[in-house]
Amino acid sequence: MKITKENTLKEILEKPGAEEVLKKNNVPCMSCPMAQFELNSLKIGQVAKIYHLDLNKIIKDLNSLNNHERKN
């Protein structure tokens, strides 16, 4: 699955390694207790905008997980 700004955090977190990528990119939702209630509806594009994160880098890093999976 190719990650876009429209993917929810729940969808993204189903990918092996995604949580580490999000933490590395300072996505605060991983430790926020309230986010746990919104994982189904929070889109990575929204999160990046709210917290002024580099959405393109996050998506690139997440999609590189796809490339790594195909090679193995």
Secondary structure as a PSIPRED ss2 file (coil, helix, strand):
# PSIPRED VFORMAT (PSIPRED V4.0)

   1 M C   1.000  0.000  0.000
   2 K C   1.000  0.000  0.000
   3 I C   1.000  0.000  0.000
   4 T C   1.000  0.000  0.000
   5 K C   1.000  0.000  0.000
   6 E C   1.000  0.000  0.000
   7 N C   1.000  0.000  0.000
   8 T E   0.000  0.000  1.000
   9 L H   0.000  1.000  0.000
  10 K H   0.000  1.000  0.000
  11 E H   0.000  1.000  0.000
  12 I H   0.000  1.000  0.000
  13 L H   0.000  1.000  0.000
  14 E C   1.000  0.000  0.000
  15 K C   1.000  0.000  0.000
  16 P C   1.000  0.000  0.000
  17 G C   1.000  0.000  0.000
  18 A H   0.000  1.000  0.000
  19 E H   0.000  1.000  0.000
  20 E H   0.000  1.000  0.000
  21 V H   0.000  1.000  0.000
  22 L H   0.000  1.000  0.000
  23 K H   0.000  1.000  0.000
  24 K H   0.000  1.000  0.000
  25 N C   1.000  0.000  0.000
  26 N C   1.000  0.000  0.000
  27 V C   1.000  0.000  0.000
  28 P H   0.000  1.000  0.000
  29 C H   0.000  1.000  0.000
  30 M H   0.000  1.000  0.000
  31 S C   1.000  0.000  0.000
  32 C C   1.000  0.000  0.000
  33 P C   1.000  0.000  0.000
  34 M H   0.000  1.000  0.000
  35 A H   0.000  1.000  0.000
  36 Q H   0.000  1.000  0.000
  37 F H   0.000  1.000  0.000
  38 E C   1.000  0.000  0.000
  39 L C   1.000  0.000  0.000
  40 N C   1.000  0.000  0.000
  41 S C   1.000  0.000  0.000
  42 L C   1.000  0.000  0.000
  43 K E   0.000  0.000  1.000
  44 I H   0.000  1.000  0.000
  45 G H   0.000  1.000  0.000
  46 Q H   0.000  1.000  0.000
  47 V H   0.000  1.000  0.000
  48 A H   0.000  1.000  0.000
  49 K H   0.000  1.000  0.000
  50 I H   0.000  1.000  0.000
  51 Y C   1.000  0.000  0.000
  52 H C   1.000  0.000  0.000
  53 L C   1.000  0.000  0.000
  54 D C   1.000  0.000  0.000
  55 L H   0.000  1.000  0.000
  56 N H   0.000  1.000  0.000
  57 K H   0.000  1.000  0.000
  58 I H   0.000  1.000  0.000
  59 I H   0.000  1.000  0.000
  60 K H   0.000  1.000  0.000
  61 D H   0.000  1.000  0.000
  62 L H   0.000  1.000  0.000
  63 N H   0.000  1.000  0.000
  64 S H   0.000  1.000  0.000
  65 L H   0.000  1.000  0.000
  66 N H   0.000  1.000  0.000
  67 N H   0.000  1.000  0.000
  68 H H   0.000  1.000  0.000
  69 E H   0.000  1.000  0.000
  70 R H   0.000  1.000  0.000
  71 K H   0.000  1.000  0.000
  72 N C   1.000  0.000  0.000
